[in-house]
């Protein structure tokens, strides 16, 4: 459901409300409007609900044999019918008594309910998002909209005028029905039950700053519940985006931030978990990796859910194509998530992706529950089933998984050797057109301006990744576990002697370093990267010797956990 106006009948509901506002209603519709006003004034919604049901029941043929698909679709095309049906379902799913209690709980609650019960788009979006994903639960029809959601929704409504329409209306509804902390964060510290209004503002601000994935704008309310409900802290979510933008900005283009899960070292972590930074720093087995995978998607506003598999935990997330994926374990057939088996979840999520059809089927299901006779109900439900089966679902391989090999133990040296391809040579030149000279006391080298590069590839990946830097220009990334990969630069030293090299680099694990080699000295120098959790850091100076004139400097990060380099500076040591 990429838009709140999901299909033609619901889109026409706005017209119905416009008629209410201008007085251009039939006598029956005008009476219904007065009944709603009376119910709001008295905070008694039971009788109003009964009257709506009676009215709707009269619109359906009493003889079940005369109930046909065309007639039911015609009913849903009537904005007044749709308005009444949506109100009836909303009152029923919240509960007439619960609505009344909410209306009487605070002086201005009735004002909010007046807006809501006349806003058919908002009610409809809330109901469809609250509708269970599993077919069995939809058919059993025992689900509810918790009354507490109204308390949260009103708080957001009062504080944030933007929450009354568009993407922020969807975000407000999602936050109300799936408040933060509902999804346990697992590893990384205690689950954060953040204030829902704070969480709403957090994602609204991140969206306005264009920090979230581009697909965020296409999410429906149900999708958004799989984001805002995260138990991660806002600080962790902010760090996650900054870390990816620094360490692996290439992952943003394809919205594959989940790939960073591979960087969570599969081991018993030597670092106590206190937040998601420490999960990435120390590593962890399947549980922490699953927690991190869910979290890093949430940080960018991408829906994600933890997945349970036999003796394993992994992740499912909504791909940029709108189809849910599972990764880092076995496929959907072995999965359980969101209270469903993997195949049940796939079936339900794909049904939701057929926006108009899903909406039409569920509205007919609501109508079926209004009807007074069992025969009528069964006739309408049969039409629901027929419509649901009219469009074939996207084919999904239930046994496929992203990186299933990473469900196993951390690959050792032999596994790494087996995955390494033949050494690959690349003599292509990037930005450097001549030897880099001393300017203002330093030889400044952009890491992506290498004149030569060489290295192996591992598991089909590149030996060097050239990335667009978030602040402009380029940077390079040495992938993890490569034993052999380097870049080379040509510099022009003004004099022979001692120099100091410092680097602007980023790493996510402890003990990471960069090797620096030169024609002028035999042994390589190690430049250690201080722990900054994937953000830029300037390394401590390391002394090297250069000869006078043009020479080559080579850098590499052999057998590391992944190192990103922006640039480095070489300065003469003062005598």
GIKA-V655969 format. One record per pair of residues at least 12 apart in sequence whose C-alpha atoms are under 6 Angstrom apart, sorted by sequence separation. I is the first residue (numbers start at 1). J is the second residue. D is the distance in Angstrom with one decimal. If there is no record, write none. Layout:
i->I j->J d->D
i->I j->J d->D
This chain:
i->181 j->193 d->4.1
i->270 j->282 d->5.9
i->304 j->316 d->5.6
i->315 j->327 d->5.8
i->368 j->380 d->5.6
i->465 j->477 d->5.0
i->514 j->526 d->5.8
i->180 j->193 d->5.4
i->269 j->282 d->4.8
i->304 j->317 d->4.1
i->464 j->477 d->5.9
i->514 j->527 d->5.1
i->180 j->194 d->5.7
i->269 j->283 d->5.2
i->303 j->317 d->5.7
i->314 j->328 d->5.7
i->464 j->478 d->5.4
i->513 j->527 d->5.4
i->269 j->284 d->5.2
i->303 j->318 d->5.6
i->314 j->329 d->6.0
i->513 j->528 d->4.3
i->264 j->280 d->5.1
i->268 j->284 d->5.3
i->513 j->529 d->5.4
i->179 j->196 d->5.7
i->266 j->283 d->5.8
i->267 j->284 d->5.0
i->432 j->449 d->5.0
i->512 j->529 d->5.7
i->265 j->283 d->4.1
i->266 j->284 d->5.1
i->267 j->285 d->5.5
i->431 j->449 d->4.6
i->264 j->283 d->4.7
i->266 j->285 d->4.9
i->430 j->449 d->5.2
i->429 j->451 d->4.6
i->153 j->176 d->5.1
i->290 j->313 d->5.9
i->361 j->384 d->5.1
i->152 j->176 d->5.1
i->290 j->314 d->4.5
i->290 j->315 d->5.5
i->309 j->334 d->5.7
i->427 j->452 d->4.7
i->508 j->533 d->4.8
i->287 j->313 d->5.6
i->309 j->335 d->4.9
i->427 j->453 d->5.9
i->448 j->474 d->5.8
i->508 j->534 d->4.6
i->520 j->546 d->5.4
i->149 j->176 d->4.6
i->286 j->313 d->5.4
i->308 j->335 d->5.7
i->426 j->453 d->5.4
i->448 j->475 d->5.2
i->507 j->534 d->4.8
i->520 j->547 d->5.9
i->149 j->177 d->5.2
i->308 j->336 d->5.1
i->426 j->454 d->5.5
i->447 j->475 d->5.8
i->448 j->476 d->5.7
i->456 j->484 d->5.8
i->506 j->534 d->5.1
i->307 j->336 d->5.8
i->425 j->454 d->4.6
i->455 j->484 d->5.2
i->506 j->535 d->5.4
i->307 j->337 d->5.1
i->455 j->485 d->3.7
i->506 j->536 d->4.9
i->424 j->455 d->5.4
i->454 j->485 d->5.7
i->505 j->536 d->5.5
i->261 j->293 d->5.5
i->423 j->455 d->5.6
i->424 j->456 d->5.4
i->454 j->486 d->5.6
i->505 j->537 d->5.6
i->423 j->456 d->4.3
i->453 j->486 d->5.7
i->504 j->537 d->5.6
i->453 j->487 d->4.4
i->504 j->538 d->4.7
i->518 j->552 d->5.9
i->258 j->293 d->5.6
i->452 j->487 d->5.8
i->503 j->538 d->5.5
i->518 j->553 d->4.8
i->421 j->457 d->5.2
i->452 j->488 d->5.1
i->503 j->539 d->5.4
i->517 j->553 d->5.9
i->420 j->457 d->5.6
i->450 j->487 d->5.9
i->451 j->488 d->5.8
i->502 j->539 d->5.4
i->517 j->554 d->5.0
i->420 j->458 d->4.3
i->450 j->488 d->5.3
i->451 j->489 d->5.5
i->516 j->554 d->5.8
i->49 j->88 d->5.7
i->192 j->231 d->4.7
i->419 j->458 d->5.4
i->450 j->489 d->4.9
i->502 j->541 d->4.9
i->516 j->555 d->4.7
i->191 j->231 d->4.8
i->192 j->232 d->5.8
i->419 j->459 d->5.0
i->501 j->541 d->5.4
i->515 j->555 d->5.5
i->156 j->197 d->5.7
i->192 j->233 d->5.7
i->500 j->541 d->5.6
i->501 j->542 d->5.4
i->515 j->556 d->5.2
i->500 j->542 d->5.3
i->514 j->556 d->5.7
i->515 j->557 d->6.0
i->500 j->543 d->4.4
i->514 j->557 d->4.8
i->499 j->543 d->5.7
i->500 j->544 d->6.0
i->499 j->544 d->5.3
i->183 j->229 d->5.7
i->185 j->231 d->5.0
i->498 j->544 d->5.9
i->499 j->545 d->5.9
i->174 j->221 d->5.4
i->178 j->225 d->5.5
i->182 j->229 d->5.3
i->183 j->230 d->5.1
i->184 j->231 d->5.4
i->185 j->232 d->5.9
i->498 j->545 d->4.6
i->180 j->228 d->5.8
i->181 j->229 d->5.8
i->183 j->231 d->5.4
i->497 j->545 d->5.5
i->180 j->229 d->3.9
i->181 j->230 d->5.7
i->497 j->546 d->5.7
i->46 j->96 d->5.3
i->174 j->224 d->5.7
i->179 j->229 d->5.1
i->180 j->230 d->5.4
i->181 j->231 d->4.0
i->496 j->546 d->5.4
i->45 j->96 d->5.1
i->93 j->144 d->4.8
i->94 j->145 d->4.9
i->170 j->221 d->5.2
i->174 j->225 d->4.8
i->178 j->229 d->5.3
i->180 j->231 d->5.7
i->496 j->547 d->4.2
i->93 j->145 d->5.4
i->496 j->548 d->4.3
i->94 j->147 d->5.8
i->175 j->228 d->6.0
i->495 j->548 d->4.4
i->494 j->548 d->5.8
i->435 j->490 d->4.9
i->436 j->491 d->4.4
i->437 j->492 d->5.0
i->493 j->548 d->5.2
i->44 j->100 d->5.7
i->435 j->491 d->4.5
i->436 j->492 d->5.7
i->493 j->549 d->4.9
i->507 j->563 d->5.2
i->43 j->100 d->4.5
i->435 j->492 d->5.5
i->492 j->549 d->4.8
i->492 j->550 d->4.2
i->506 j->564 d->5.2
i->491 j->550 d->5.6
i->505 j->564 d->5.6
i->43 j->103 d->5.9
i->491 j->551 d->5.6
i->505 j->565 d->4.4
i->490 j->551 d->5.7
i->505 j->566 d->5.8
i->237 j->299 d->4.6
i->490 j->552 d->4.6
i->504 j->566 d->5.5
i->16 j->79 d->5.7
i->489 j->552 d->5.5
i->504 j->567 d->5.4
i->489 j->553 d->5.2
i->503 j->567 d->6.0
i->333 j->398 d->5.3
i->488 j->553 d->5.7
i->503 j->568 d->4.2
i->13 j->79 d->4.9
i->332 j->398 d->4.7
i->333 j->399 d->5.9
i->488 j->554 d->4.3
i->502 j->568 d->5.6
i->9 j->76 d->6.0
i->12 j->79 d->5.6
i->331 j->398 d->5.6
i->332 j->399 d->6.0
i->487 j->554 d->5.7
i->502 j->569 d->5.4
i->9 j->77 d->4.5
i->331 j->399 d->4.2
i->487 j->555 d->5.6
i->501 j->569 d->5.6
i->331 j->400 d->4.7
i->486 j->555 d->5.6
i->501 j->570 d->4.5
i->331 j->401 d->4.8
i->486 j->556 d->4.4
i->500 j->570 d->5.5
i->227 j->298 d->5.2
i->330 j->401 d->5.7
i->485 j->556 d->6.0
i->500 j->571 d->5.3
i->499 j->571 d->5.3
i->499 j->572 d->4.3
i->227 j->301 d->5.9
i->327 j->401 d->4.7
i->328 j->402 d->5.8
i->330 j->404 d->5.9
i->484 j->558 d->5.7
i->499 j->573 d->5.0
i->326 j->401 d->5.5
i->327 j->402 d->4.1
i->328 j->403 d->5.1
i->329 j->404 d->4.6
i->483 j->558 d->4.5
i->498 j->573 d->5.6
i->227 j->303 d->5.0
i->328 j->404 d->4.9
i->482 j->558 d->5.7
i->483 j->559 d->4.7
i->226 j->303 d->4.7
i->482 j->559 d->5.1
i->226 j->304 d->5.9
i->328 j->406 d->5.4
i->329 j->407 d->4.8
i->481 j->559 d->4.3
i->328 j->407 d->5.5
i->481 j->560 d->5.5
i->223 j->303 d->5.9
i->480 j->560 d->5.3
i->480 j->561 d->4.2
i->480 j->562 d->4.0
i->479 j->562 d->4.7
i->478 j->562 d->5.6
i->188 j->273 d->5.1
i->189 j->274 d->4.7
i->216 j->301 d->5.9
i->478 j->563 d->5.2
i->188 j->274 d->5.3
i->189 j->275 d->5.2
i->477 j->563 d->5.8
i->188 j->275 d->4.0
i->213 j->300 d->5.4
i->477 j->564 d->4.2
i->188 j->276 d->4.8
i->212 j->300 d->4.5
i->476 j->564 d->5.8
i->212 j->301 d->5.7
i->476 j->565 d->5.5
i->475 j->565 d->6.0
i->188 j->279 d->6.0
i->475 j->566 d->4.6
i->129 j->221 d->5.6
i->129 j->222 d->4.4
i->187 j->288 d->5.0
i->186 j->291 d->5.7
i->185 j->291 d->6.0
i->447 j->566 d->5.5
i->447 j->567 d->4.7
i->446 j->567 d->4.3
i->445 j->567 d->5.6
i->445 j->568 d->5.4
i->444 j->569 d->4.6
i->443 j->569 d->5.6
i->443 j->570 d->5.0
i->442 j->570 d->5.5
i->442 j->571 d->4.7
i->266 j->410 d->5.2
i->134 j->348 d->5.5
i->133 j->348 d->4.9
i->2 j->218 d->5.2
i->2 j->219 d->5.5
i->250 j->467 d->5.8
i->2 j->220 d->5.0
i->1 j->220 d->5.1
i->281 j->508 d->5.5
i->281 j->509 d->4.5
i->247 j->534 d->5.6
i->246 j->535 d->5.9
i->243 j->534 d->5.1
i->243 j->535 d->5.5
i->64 j->375 d->5.7
i->64 j->376 d->4.8
i->57 j->371 d->5.3
i->53 j->370 d->5.6
i->247 j->564 d->5.9
i->7 j->356 d->5.2
i->6 j->356 d->5.7
i->1 j->355 d->4.7
